[in-house]
Amino acid sequence: MSAITLRGPAWVTVRQHRRAVWVTLALLVASAGTVVALRVWMASAQAKCPDGDITICGDDIFQYSEVQSAAMWVMEYGALGMLLIPLLVGAFVAGPMVARDLESGTYKMLWTQAVTPRRWLAAKVAVPAITVLAGVAVLTAVYRWGWTYLAKDAFNHSWYEPHVYAAIGPVTVAYALLAVAVGALVGLLVRRTVPAMAVTALVTGAVMVALANARGGFWTTRTISGPNMNMLDTPEGAFTVAEWMTNAEGGRISGAQCWNDTDINQCYVHHGITGFREYHPVSHFWPLQLVETGIVLALAALLTAAAFYVLRRRSA
């Protein structure tokens, strides 16, 4: 940030929380450095043997090499860590940034030094929002690059799995911005540091879980049908949203009458049972991401407006 942008309450906010800023920067550098180092290591291993494993080149046996095992570990825990970012961001904004000033009474001194309540809250929202926008965007880009070029095959996790889905698209950035808004609002309402942090983490986590469960409905699905549920030919990498079976009359059934049959497929045909599967192909990744990102950003905007409304009512 330039000297112009760090005047007044924004400068004070950055100054107060400079350690958190430095920790964030260190994590960004460490994350990017780890993925790049693993990529270089894997490239050198593949230069010796294209399949990159520790067995004889070109044989039918595959055993993970040290770099592949390390890459899988980084991708697994890196994705889980990305899921935690919004919770941590929201808790930090709610507690140390907003509620602490209100709990300790520091805000009274700030508001009497030519800093209006509106400017105070704007700084509390803008500084973490800008940091999150830049930092999480970089982390997402780094993770996506690593998942695509480092461990996509060895990692053995599909794009639609919740932790991977969140880590390879812009939706995590949106959730982090939502967490800033939730933290600001909860901090103003609760006005106590630790309870505000707990409430914000719970609310942010609940929204993330709810939207993840509704994710399959954010874009029009494709449907295939056939007499054999096990033979329905969905494209490679497809995200299955729902499966069901119907009888000859079109009513939905469980198909339990065929589970103990010797030839279950012939039983399905005999009873006129048809299987259906709804799914999203890989090409639906970006539409799903963009729709969910839009929903989350809209929620963030509404909650930010609510936070300023609460502040105006309480400071009037």
Phi and psi in degrees as GROMACS dihedral restraints (atoms count N, CA, C in turn):
[ dihedral_restraints ]
;  ai    aj    ak    al  type     phi  dphi    fc
    3     4     5     6     1   -83.1    20    10
    4     5     6     7     1   169.0    20    10
    6     7     8     9     1   -63.2    20    10
    7     8     9    10     1   -29.5    20    10
    9    10    11    12     1   -66.6    20    10
   10    11    12    13     1   -40.6    20    10
   12    13    14    15     1   -79.0    20    10
   13    14    15    16     1   -13.1    20    10
   15    16    17    18     1  -105.5    20    10
   16    17    18    19     1    36.5    20    10
   18    19    20    21     1   -94.4    20    10
   19    20    21    22     1   159.4    20    10
   21    22    23    24     1    61.1    20    10
   22    23    24    25     1  -139.9    20    10
   24    25    26    27     1   -62.1    20    10
   25    26    27    28     1   -28.9    20    10
   27    28    29    30     1   -65.6    20    10
   28    29    30    31     1   -43.0    20    10
   30    31    32    33     1   -63.2    20    10
   31    32    33    34     1   -42.2    20    10
   33    34    35    36     1   -62.3    20    10
   34    35    36    37     1   -41.9    20    10
   36    37    38    39     1   -63.2    20    10
   37    38    39    40     1   -45.5    20    10
   39    40    41    42     1   -64.4    20    10
   40    41    42    43     1   -40.7    20    10
   42    43    44    45     1   -62.9    20    10
   43    44    45    46     1   -43.1    20    10
   45    46    47    48     1   -63.1    20    10
   46    47    48    49     1   -36.8    20    10
   48    49    50    51     1  -116.1    20    10
   49    50    51    52     1    32.3    20    10
   51    52    53    54     1   -63.7    20    10
   52    53    54    55     1   -31.0    20    10
   54    55    56    57     1   -64.1    20    10
   55    56    57    58     1   -41.6    20    10
   57    58    59    60     1   -63.6    20    10
   58    59    60    61     1   -36.9    20    10
   60    61    62    63     1   -64.1    20    10
   61    62    63    64     1   -44.3    20    10
   63    64    65    66     1   -66.9    20    10
   64    65    66    67     1   -38.5    20    10
   66    67    68    69     1   -63.1    20    10
   67    68    69    70     1   -41.4    20    10
   69    70    71    72     1   -61.6    20    10
   70    71    72    73     1   -44.8    20    10
   72    73    74    75     1   -62.6    20    10
   73    74    75    76     1   -41.6    20    10
   75    76    77    78     1   -63.4    20    10
   76    77    78    79     1   -39.6    20    10
   78    79    80    81     1   -66.1    20    10
   79    80    81    82     1   -38.6    20    10
   81    82    83    84     1   -61.7    20    10
   82    83    84    85     1   -48.1    20    10
   84    85    86    87     1   -63.5    20    10
   85    86    87    88     1   -43.3    20    10
   87    88    89    90     1   -64.8    20    10
   88    89    90    91     1   -41.2    20    10
   90    91    92    93     1   -64.6    20    10
   91    92    93    94     1   -49.3    20    10
   93    94    95    96     1   -62.6    20    10
   94    95    96    97     1   -42.1    20    10
   96    97    98    99     1   -63.7    20    10
   97    98    99   100     1   -39.1    20    10
   99   100   101   102     1   -63.9    20    10
  100   101   102   103     1   -46.5    20    10
  102   103   104   105     1   -65.3    20    10
  103   104   105   106     1   -42.8    20    10
  105   106   107   108     1   -64.0    20    10
  106   107   108   109     1   -42.4    20    10
  108   109   110   111     1   -62.9    20    10
  109   110   111   112     1   -41.5    20    10
  111   112   113   114     1   -65.2    20    10
  112   113   114   115     1   -37.8    20    10
  114   115   116   117     1   -64.2    20    10
  115   116   117   118     1   -42.8    20    10
  117   118   119   120     1   -64.5    20    10
  118   119   120   121     1   -42.3    20    10
  120   121   122   123     1   -62.5    20    10
  121   122   123   124     1   -45.2    20    10
  123   124   125   126     1   -66.7    20    10
  124   125   126   127     1   -38.7    20    10
  126   127   128   129     1   -61.6    20    10
  127   128   129   130     1   -39.3    20    10
  129   130   131   132     1   -67.9    20    10
  130   131   132   133     1   -35.0    20    10
  132   133   134   135     1   -69.5    20    10
  133   134   135   136     1   -39.6    20    10
  135   136   137   138     1   -72.4    20    10
  136   137   138   139     1   -22.7    20    10
  138   139   140   141     1   -67.7    20    10
  139   140   141   142     1   -30.3    20    10
  141   142   143   144     1   -80.8    20    10
  142   143   144   145     1   -35.3    20    10
  144   145   146   147     1  -152.2    20    10
  145   146   147   148     1   118.4    20    10
  147   148   149   150     1   -55.1    20    10
  148   149   150   151     1   -36.1    20    10
  150   151   152   153     1   -77.7    20    10
  151   152   153   154     1   -14.9    20    10
  153   154   155   156     1    72.6    20    10
  154   155   156   157     1     3.2    20    10
  156   157   158   159     1   -90.7    20    10
  157   158   159   160     1  -170.9    20    10
  159   160   161   162     1  -102.4    20    10
  160   161   162   163     1     6.9    20    10
  162   163   164   165     1   -96.9    20    10
  163   164   165   166     1  -178.5    20    10
  165   166   167   168     1   -62.8    20    10
  166   167   168   169     1   137.3    20    10
  168   169   170   171     1   -59.4    20    10
  169   170   171   172     1   132.2    20    10
  171   172   173   174     1    84.3    20    10
  172   173   174   175     1    -0.1    20    10
  174   175   176   177     1   -82.6    20    10
  175   176   177   178     1   177.4    20    10
  177   178   179   180     1   -88.4    20    10
  178   179   180   181     1     0.7    20    10
  180   181   182   183     1  -100.7    20    10
  181   182   183   184     1   133.3    20    10
  183   184   185   186     1  -124.5    20    10
  184   185   186   187     1   127.4    20    10
  186   187   188   189     1  -136.0    20    10
  187   188   189   190     1   128.8    20    10
  189   190   191   192     1   -59.0    20    10
  190   191   192   193     1   138.9    20    10
  192   193   194   195     1   -85.1    20    10
  193   194   195   196     1   174.5    20    10
  195   196   197   198     1   -62.2    20    10
  196   197   198   199     1   -40.6    20    10
  198   199   200   201     1   -68.5    20    10
  199   200   201   202     1   -36.1    20    10
  201   202   203   204     1   -68.0    20    10
  202   203   204   205     1   -40.2    20    10
  204   205   206   207     1   -64.1    20    10
  205   206   207   208     1   -41.9    20    10
  207   208   209   210     1   -64.6    20    10
  208   209   210   211     1   -39.9    20    10
  210   211   212   213     1   -64.5    20    10
  211   212   213   214     1   -42.8    20    10
  213   214   215   216     1   -62.3    20    10
  214   215   216   217     1   -40.5    20    10
  216   217   218   219     1   -63.5    20    10
  217   218   219   220     1   -45.3    20    10
  219   220   221   222     1   -64.2    20    10
  220   221   222   223     1   -43.3    20    10
  222   223   224   225     1   -65.7    20    10
  223   224   225   226     1   -40.2    20    10
  225   226   227   228     1   -65.6    20    10
  226   227   228   229     1   -55.6    20    10
  228   229   230   231     1   -76.8    20    10
  229   230   231   232     1   -25.2    20    10
  231   232   233   234     1   -65.4    20    10
  232   233   234   235     1   -41.7    20    10
  234   235   236   237     1   -65.5    20    10
  235   236   237   238     1   -42.5    20    10
  237   238   239   240     1   -63.9    20    10
  238   239   240   241     1   -37.3    20    10
  240   241   242   243     1   -64.3    20    10
  241   242   243   244     1   -36.4    20    10
  243   244   245   246     1   -63.0    20    10
  244   245   246   247     1   -34.6    20    10
  246   247   248   249     1   -65.2    20    10
  247   248   249   250     1   -28.7    20    10
  249   250   251   252     1   -82.1    20    10
  250   251   252   253     1   -17.6    20    10
  252   253   254   255     1   -55.6    20    10
  253   254   255   256     1   -50.8    20    10
  255   256   257   258     1   -58.1    20    10
  256   257   258   259     1   -37.7    20    10
  258   259   260   261     1   -64.1    20    10
  259   260   261   262     1   -42.8    20    10
  261   262   263   264     1   -67.8    20    10
  262   263   264   265     1   -42.5    20    10
  264   265   266   267     1   -61.9    20    10
  265   266   267   268     1   -48.5    20    10
  267   268   269   270     1   -61.2    20    10
  268   269   270   271     1   -43.6    20    10
  270   271   272   273     1   -63.5    20    10
  271   272   273   274     1   -39.0    20    10
  273   274   275   276     1   -67.7    20    10
  274   275   276   277     1   -42.7    20    10
  276   277   278   279     1   -65.5    20    10
  277   278   279   280     1   -44.7    20    10
  279   280   281   282     1   -64.5    20    10
  280   281   282   283     1   -42.5    20    10
  282   283   284   285     1   -88.6    20    10
  283   284   285   286     1   -82.6    20    10
  285   286   287   288     1   -60.0    20    10
  286   287   288   289     1   -29.2    20    10
  288   289   290   291     1   -90.8    20    10
  289   290   291   292     1   -38.2    20    10
  291   292   293   294     1  -111.5    20    10
  292   293   294   295     1   -61.6    20    10
  294   295   296   297     1   -62.8    20    10
  295   296   297   298     1   -33.9    20    10
  297   298   299   300     1   -62.9    20    10
  298   299   300   301     1   -42.5    20    10
  300   301   302   303     1   -62.0    20    10
  301   302   303   304     1   -38.9    20    10
  303   304   305   306     1   -73.2    20    10
  304   305   306   307     1   -38.4    20    10
  306   307   308   309     1   -68.9    20    10
  307   308   309   310     1   -39.7    20    10
  309   310   311   312     1   -84.7    20    10
  310   311   312   313     1   -15.9    20    10
  312   313   314   315     1    87.3    20    10
  313   314   315   316     1     5.5    20    10
  315   316   317   318     1   -59.9    20    10
  316   317   318   319     1   -31.1    20    10
  318   319   320   321     1   -60.7    20    10
  319   320   321   322     1   -28.9    20    10
  321   322   323   324     1   -63.6    20    10
  322   323   324   325     1   -41.9    20    10
  324   325   326   327     1   -66.7    20    10
  325   326   327   328     1   -41.5    20    10
  327   328   329   330     1   -65.4    20    10
  328   329   330   331     1   -40.8    20    10
  330   331   332   333     1   -73.1    20    10
  331   332   333   334     1   -14.1    20    10
  333   334   335   336     1   -97.2    20    10
  334   335   336   337     1     3.0    20    10
  336   337   338   339     1  -112.5    20    10
  337   338   339   340     1    50.7    20    10
  339   340   341   342     1    62.6    20    10
  340   341   342   343     1    19.6    20    10
  342   343   344   345     1  -111.8    20    10
  343   344   345   346     1   112.6    20    10
  345   346   347   348     1   -74.2    20    10
  346   347   348   349     1   155.7    20    10
  348   349   350   351     1   -54.2    20    10
  349   350   351   352     1   -37.6    20    10
  351   352   353   354     1   -63.8    20    10
  352   353   354   355     1   -44.6    20    10
  354   355   356   357     1   -66.5    20    10
  355   356   357   358     1   -36.6    20    10
  357   358   359   360     1   -60.4    20    10
  358   359   360   361     1   -49.4    20    10
  360   361   362   363     1   -68.5    20    10
  361   362   363   364     1   -36.5    20    10
  363   364   365   366     1   -58.7    20    10
  364   365   366   367     1   -41.1    20    10
  366   367   368   369     1   -66.9    20    10
  367   368   369   370     1   -39.7    20    10
  369   370   371   372     1   -65.0    20    10
  370   371   372   373     1   -26.5    20    10
  372   373   374   375     1   -92.1    20    10
  373   374   375   376     1   -43.3    20    10
  375   376   377   378     1   -68.4    20    10
  376   377   378   379     1   -43.2    20    10
  378   379   380   381     1   -61.2    20    10
  379   380   381   382     1   -52.2    20    10
  381   382   383   384     1   -67.0    20    10
  382   383   384   385     1   -32.6    20    10
  384   385   386   387     1   -64.1    20    10
  385   386   387   388     1   -44.4    20    10
  387   388   389   390     1   -66.0    20    10
  388   389   390   391     1   -41.9    20    10
  390   391   392   393     1   -61.8    20    10
  391   392   393   394     1   -44.3    20    10
  393   394   395   396     1   -65.4    20    10
  394   395   396   397     1   -45.0    20    10
  396   397   398   399     1   -57.4    20    10
  397   398   399   400     1   -43.7    20    10
  399   400   401   402     1   -76.3    20    10
  400   401   402   403     1   -49.4    20    10
  402   403   404   405     1   -67.9    20    10
  403   404   405   406     1   -48.1    20    10
  405   406   407   408     1   -69.8    20    10
  406   407   408   409     1   -33.0    20    10
  408   409   410   411     1   -62.1    20    10
  409   410   411   412     1   -41.5    20    10
  411   412   413   414     1   -65.7    20    10
  412   413   414   415     1   -45.3    20    10
  414   415   416   417     1   -59.9    20    10
  415   416   417   418     1   -42.1    20    10
  417   418   419   420     1   -63.0    20    10
  418   419   420   421     1   -43.6    20    10
  420   421   422   423     1   -63.6    20    10
  421   422   423   424     1   -41.4    20    10
  423   424   425   426     1   -64.3    20    10
  424   425   426   427     1   -45.4    20    10
  426   427   428   429     1   -65.0    20    10
  427   428   429   430     1   -43.6    20    10
  429   430   431   432     1   -61.7    20    10
  430   431   432   433     1   -41.4    20    10
  432   433   434   435     1   -61.2    20    10
  433   434   435   436     1   -44.0    20    10
  435   436   437   438     1   -65.4    20    10
  436   437   438   439     1   -42.0    20    10
  438   439   440   441     1   -66.2    20    10
  439   440   441   442     1   -36.2    20    10
  441   442   443   444     1   -76.4    20    10
  442   443   444   445     1   -42.6    20    10
  444   445   446   447     1  -109.7    20    10
  445   446   447   448     1    -5.0    20    10
  447   448   449   450     1  -113.2    20    10
  448   449   450   451     1   -50.6    20    10
  450   451   452   453     1  -141.4    20    10
  451   452   453   454     1    26.0    20    10
  453   454   455   456     1   -60.8    20    10
  454   455   456   457     1   -43.3    20    10
  456   457   458   459     1   -79.8    20    10
  457   458   459   460     1   -46.9    20    10
  459   460   461   462     1   -69.7    20    10
  460   461   462   463     1   -30.9    20    10
  462   463   464   465     1   -63.3    20    10
  463   464   465   466     1   -37.6    20    10
  465   466   467   468     1    62.6    20    10
  466   467   468   469     1    34.5    20    10
  468   469   470   471     1  -124.7    20    10
  469   470   471   472     1   134.3    20    10
  471   472   473   474     1   -82.0    20    10
  472   473   474   475     1   162.2    20    10
  474   475   476   477     1   -62.0    20    10
  475   476   477   478     1   -25.5    20    10
  477   478   479   480     1   -90.2    20    10
  478   479   480   481     1    -6.3    20    10
  480   481   482   483     1   -65.2    20    10
  481   482   483   484     1   136.2    20    10
  483   484   485   486     1   -50.0    20    10
  484   485   486   487     1   -46.0    20    10
  486   487   488   489     1   -72.2    20    10
  487   488   489   490     1   -35.2    20    10
  489   490   491   492     1   -72.1    20    10
  490   491   492   493     1   -45.0    20    10
  492   493   494   495     1   -55.5    20    10
  493   494   495   496     1   -43.0    20    10
  495   496   497   498     1   -70.0    20    10
  496   497   498   499     1   -29.2    20    10
  498   499   500   501     1   -86.7    20    10
  499   500   501   502     1   -16.1    20    10
  501   502   503   504     1  -111.5    20    10
  502   503   504   505     1    15.4    20    10
  504   505   506   507     1  -145.8    20    10
  505   506   507   508     1   175.7    20    10
  507   508   509   510     1   -72.2    20    10
  508   509   510   511     1    -7.3    20    10
  510   511   512   513     1   -64.1    20    10
  511   512   513   514     1   -30.5    20    10
  513   514   515   516     1   -66.5    20    10
  514   515   516   517     1   -37.4    20    10
  516   517   518   519     1   -61.3    20    10
  517   518   519   520     1   -43.3    20    10
  519   520   521   522     1   -63.6    20    10
  520   521   522   523     1   -42.2    20    10
  522   523   524   525     1   -64.9    20    10
  523   524   525   526     1   -36.5    20    10
  525   526   527   528     1   -65.6    20    10
  526   527   528   529     1   -39.3    20    10
  528   529   530   531     1   -67.1    20    10
  529   530   531   532     1   -37.7    20    10
  531   532   533   534     1   -60.8    20    10
  532   533   534   535     1   -40.7    20    10
  534   535   536   537     1   -62.2    20    10
  535   536   537   538     1   -36.4    20    10
  537   538   539   540     1   -61.1    20    10
  538   539   540   541     1   -45.1    20    10
  540   541   542   543     1   -65.7    20    10
  541   542   543   544     1   -44.5    20    10
  543   544   545   546     1   -61.4    20    10
  544   545   546   547     1   -44.2    20    10
  546   547   548   549     1   -61.0    20    10
  547   548   549   550     1   -42.9    20    10
  549   550   551   552     1   -63.4    20    10
  550   551   552   553     1   -45.5    20    10
  552   553   554   555     1   -66.5    20    10
  553   554   555   556     1   -47.1    20    10
  555   556   557   558     1   -65.2    20    10
  556   557   558   559     1   -39.8    20    10
  558   559   560   561     1   -59.2    20    10
  559   560   561   562     1   -40.1    20    10
  561   562   563   564     1   -69.4    20    10
  562   563   564   565     1   -36.2    20    10
  564   565   566   567     1   -78.9    20    10
  565   566   567   568     1   -42.5    20    10
  567   568   569   570     1   -83.4    20    10
  568   569   570   571     1   -42.8    20    10
  570   571   572   573     1    63.9    20    10
  571   572   573   574     1    17.8    20    10
  573   574   575   576     1  -133.1    20    10
  574   575   576   577     1   134.4    20    10
  576   577   578   579     1   -59.7    20    10
  577   578   579   580     1   -60.7    20    10
  579   580   581   582     1   -66.7    20    10
  580   581   582   583     1   -48.5    20    10
  582   583   584   585     1   -59.0    20    10
  583   584   585   586     1   -38.0    20    10
  585   586   587   588     1   -63.5    20    10
  586   587   588   589     1   -39.6    20    10
  588   589   590   591     1   -63.5    20    10
  589   590   591   592     1   -44.0    20    10
  591   592   593   594     1   -65.4    20    10
  592   593   594   595     1   -45.6    20    10
  594   595   596   597     1   -63.6    20    10
  595   596   597   598     1   -42.2    20    10
  597   598   599   600     1   -62.9    20    10
  598   599   600   601     1   -44.0    20    10
  600   601   602   603     1   -61.3    20    10
  601   602   603   604     1   -41.8    20    10
  603   604   605   606     1   -66.1    20    10
  604   605   606   607     1   -44.4    20    10
  606   607   608   609     1   -65.9    20    10
  607   608   609   610     1   -46.6    20    10
  609   610   611   612     1   -62.0    20    10
  610   611   612   613     1   -45.1    20    10
  612   613   614   615     1   -61.9    20    10
  613   614   615   616     1   -39.5    20    10
  615   616   617   618     1   -64.2    20    10
  616   617   618   619     1   -40.7    20    10
  618   619   620   621     1   -64.8    20    10
  619   620   621   622     1   -42.4    20    10
  621   622   623   624     1   -61.8    20    10
  622   623   624   625     1   -43.8    20    10
  624   625   626   627     1   -66.3    20    10
  625   626   627   628     1   -43.6    20    10
  627   628   629   630     1   -62.5    20    10
  628   629   630   631     1   -45.0    20    10
  630   631   632   633     1   -72.1    20    10
  631   632   633   634     1   -31.9    20    10
  633   634   635   636     1   -64.1    20    10
  634   635   636   637     1   -38.9    20    10
  636   637   638   639     1   -69.6    20    10
  637   638   639   640     1   -27.4    20    10
  639   640   641   642     1   -92.9    20    10
  640   641   642   643     1    -0.6    20    10
  642   643   644   645     1   -56.2    20    10
  643   644   645   646     1   -38.1    20    10
  645   646   647   648     1   -63.4    20    10
  646   647   648   649     1   -19.8    20    10
  648   649   650   651     1   -96.9    20    10
  649   650   651   652     1     6.7    20    10
  651   652   653   654     1   -79.6    20    10
  652   653   654   655     1    -8.5    20    10
  654   655   656   657     1  -149.8    20    10
  655   656   657   658     1   153.6    20    10
  657   658   659   660     1   -62.5    20    10
  658   659   660   661     1   128.0    20    10
  660   661   662   663     1   -86.2    20    10
  661   662   663   664     1   166.6    20    10
  663   664   665   666     1  -106.8    20    10
  664   665   666   667     1   151.7    20    10
  666   667   668   669     1  -130.2    20    10
  667   668   669   670     1   136.4    20    10
  669   670   671   672     1  -124.9    20    10
  670   671   672   673     1   157.2    20    10
  672   673   674   675     1  -143.9    20    10
  673   674   675   676     1   160.5    20    10
  675   676   677   678     1   178.5    20    10
  676   677   678   679     1   167.8    20    10
  678   679   680   681     1   -74.3    20    10
  679   680   681   682     1   -16.5    20    10
  681   682   683   684     1  -120.9    20    10
  682   683   684   685     1   109.6    20    10
  684   685   686   687     1   -59.9    20    10
  685   686   687   688     1   -34.6    20    10
  687   688   689   690     1   -75.0    20    10
  688   689   690   691     1   -12.7    20    10
  690   691   692   693     1  -110.8    20    10
  691   692   693   694     1     8.6    20    10
  693   694   695   696     1   -65.3    20    10
  694   695   696   697     1   123.9    20    10
  696   697   698   699     1   -92.4    20    10
  697   698   699   700     1    85.6    20    10
  699   700   701   702     1   -86.4    20    10
  700   701   702   703     1   150.4    20    10
  702   703   704   705     1   -62.2    20    10
  703   704   705   706     1   156.2    20    10
  705   706   707   708     1   -61.4    20    10
  706   707   708   709     1   134.5    20    10
  708   709   710   711     1    80.2    20    10
  709   710   711   712     1     9.6    20    10
  711   712   713   714     1   -71.0    20    10
  712   713   714   715     1   146.5    20    10
  714   715   716   717     1   -96.9    20    10
  715   716   717   718     1   104.2    20    10
  717   718   719   720     1   -76.0    20    10
  718   719   720   721     1   124.4    20    10
  720   721   722   723     1   -96.1    20    10
  721   722   723   724     1   -41.4    20    10
  723   724   725   726     1  -157.0    20    10
  724   725   726   727     1   152.1    20    10
  726   727   728   729     1  -136.8    20    10
  727   728   729   730     1   142.1    20    10
  729   730   731   732     1  -157.9    20    10
  730   731   732   733     1   167.2    20    10
  732   733   734   735     1  -128.3    20    10
  733   734   735   736     1   150.4    20    10
  735   736   737   738     1  -126.6    20    10
  736   737   738   739     1   154.2    20    10
  738   739   740   741     1   -89.7    20    10
  739   740   741   742     1  -173.1    20    10
  741   742   743   744     1   -63.1    20    10
  742   743   744   745     1   -26.9    20    10
  744   745   746   747     1   -85.6    20    10
  745   746   747   748     1    -4.9    20    10
  747   748   749   750     1    93.3    20    10
  748   749   750   751     1     0.2    20    10
  750   751   752   753     1   -81.4    20    10
  751   752   753   754     1   145.4    20    10
  753   754   755   756     1   -74.3    20    10
  754   755   756   757     1   136.3    20    10
  756   757   758   759     1  -136.9    20    10
  757   758   759   760     1   169.0    20    10
  759   760   761   762     1   -89.8    20    10
  760   761   762   763     1   -22.1    20    10
  762   763   764   765     1    77.1    20    10
  763   764   765   766     1    16.1    20    10
  765   766   767   768     1   -63.8    20    10
  766   767   768   769     1   -25.8    20    10
  768   769   770   771     1   -66.4    20    10
  769   770   771   772     1   -12.6    20    10
  771   772   773   774     1  -107.6    20    10
  772   773   774   775     1    -4.1    20    10
  774   775   776   777     1   -63.7    20    10
  775   776   777   778     1   -32.9    20    10
  777   778   779   780     1   -99.5    20    10
  778   779   780   781     1     7.4    20    10
  780   781   782   783     1   -76.5    20    10
  781   782   783   784     1   144.7    20    10
  783   784   785   786     1   -61.1    20    10
  784   785   786   787     1   -45.8    20    10
  786   787   788   789     1  -112.8    20    10
  787   788   789   790     1    89.7    20    10
  789   790   791   792     1   -64.8    20    10
  790   791   792   793     1   -33.7    20    10
  792   793   794   795     1   -67.5    20    10
  793   794   795   796     1   -41.5    20    10
  795   796   797   798     1   -66.6    20    10
  796   797   798   799     1   -33.2    20    10
  798   799   800   801     1   -65.2    20    10
  799   800   801   802     1   -41.5    20    10
  801   802   803   804     1   -59.3    20    10
  802   803   804   805     1   -44.8    20    10
  804   805   806   807     1   -64.2    20    10
  805   806   807   808     1   -42.6    20    10
  807   808   809   810     1   -61.4    20    10
  808   809   810   811     1   -38.5    20    10
  810   811   812   813     1   -91.5    20    10
  811   812   813   814     1     3.9    20    10
  813   814   815   816     1    67.1    20    10
  814   815   816   817     1    34.1    20    10
  816   817   818   819     1   -86.5    20    10
  817   818   819   820     1   134.9    20    10
  819   820   821   822     1  -121.8    20    10
  820   821   822   823     1   134.0    20    10
  822   823   824   825     1   -98.2    20    10
  823   824   825   826     1   144.4    20    10
  825   826   827   828     1  -128.1    20    10
  826   827   828   829     1   146.7    20    10
  828   829   830   831     1  -140.8    20    10
  829   830   831   832     1   125.7    20    10
  831   832   833   834     1   -98.1    20    10
  832   833   834   835     1   138.5    20    10
  834   835   836   837     1  -153.3    20    10
  835   836   837   838     1   164.2    20    10
  837   838   839   840     1  -113.7    20    10
  838   839   840   841     1   125.0    20    10
  840   841   842   843     1   -72.7    20    10
  841   842   843   844     1   170.9    20    10
  843   844   845   846     1   -58.2    20    10
  844   845   846   847     1   -32.1    20    10
  846   847   848   849     1   -64.9    20    10
  847   848   849   850     1   -13.2    20    10
  849   850   851   852     1   -87.1    20    10
  850   851   852   853     1     1.0    20    10
  852   853   854   855     1   -56.7    20    10
  853   854   855   856     1   -52.5    20    10
  855   856   857   858     1   -69.4    20    10
  856   857   858   859     1   -42.3    20    10
  858   859   860   861     1   -57.5    20    10
  859   860   861   862     1   -42.6    20    10
  861   862   863   864     1   -63.7    20    10
  862   863   864   865     1   -44.2    20    10
  864   865   866   867     1   -62.0    20    10
  865   866   867   868     1   -45.8    20    10
  867   868   869   870     1   -69.3    20    10
  868   869   870   871     1   -38.4    20    10
  870   871   872   873     1   -64.6    20    10
  871   872   873   874     1   -47.1    20    10
  873   874   875   876     1   -64.6    20    10
  874   875   876   877     1   -40.3    20    10
  876   877   878   879     1   -60.3    20    10
  877   878   879   880     1   -42.8    20    10
  879   880   881   882     1   -61.8    20    10
  880   881   882   883     1   -42.3    20    10
  882   883   884   885     1   -62.0    20    10
  883   884   885   886     1   -45.0    20    10
  885   886   887   888     1   -66.8    20    10
  886   887   888   889     1   -41.4    20    10
  888   889   890   891     1   -66.1    20    10
  889   890   891   892     1   -36.2    20    10
  891   892   893   894     1   -63.4    20    10
  892   893   894   895     1   -42.5    20    10
  894   895   896   897     1   -62.0    20    10
  895   896   897   898     1   -41.3    20    10
  897   898   899   900     1   -61.8    20    10
  898   899   900   901     1   -42.2    20    10
  900   901   902   903     1   -63.8    20    10
  901   902   903   904     1   -42.9    20    10
  903   904   905   906     1   -63.9    20    10
  904   905   906   907     1   -42.8    20    10
  906   907   908   909     1   -70.1    20    10
  907   908   909   910     1   -33.8    20    10
  909   910   911   912     1   -64.9    20    10
  910   911   912   913     1   -44.0    20    10
  912   913   914   915     1   -61.6    20    10
  913   914   915   916     1   -39.7    20    10
  915   916   917   918     1   -63.3    20    10
  916   917   918   919     1   -38.4    20    10
  918   919   920   921     1   -62.8    20    10
  919   920   921   922     1   -44.1    20    10
  921   922   923   924     1   -67.1    20    10
  922   923   924   925     1   -34.2    20    10
  924   925   926   927     1   -65.3    20    10
  925   926   927   928     1   -44.9    20    10
  927   928   929   930     1   -61.8    20    10
  928   929   930   931     1   -43.3    20    10
  930   931   932   933     1   -61.4    20    10
  931   932   933   934     1   -43.1    20    10
  933   934   935   936     1   -63.1    20    10
  934   935   936   937     1   -41.2    20    10
  936   937   938   939     1   -66.9    20    10
  937   938   939   940     1   -39.0    20    10
  939   940   941   942     1   -81.5    20    10
  940   941   942   943     1   -21.6    20    10
  942   943   944   945     1   -99.5    20    10
  943   944   945   946     1    -0.6    20    10
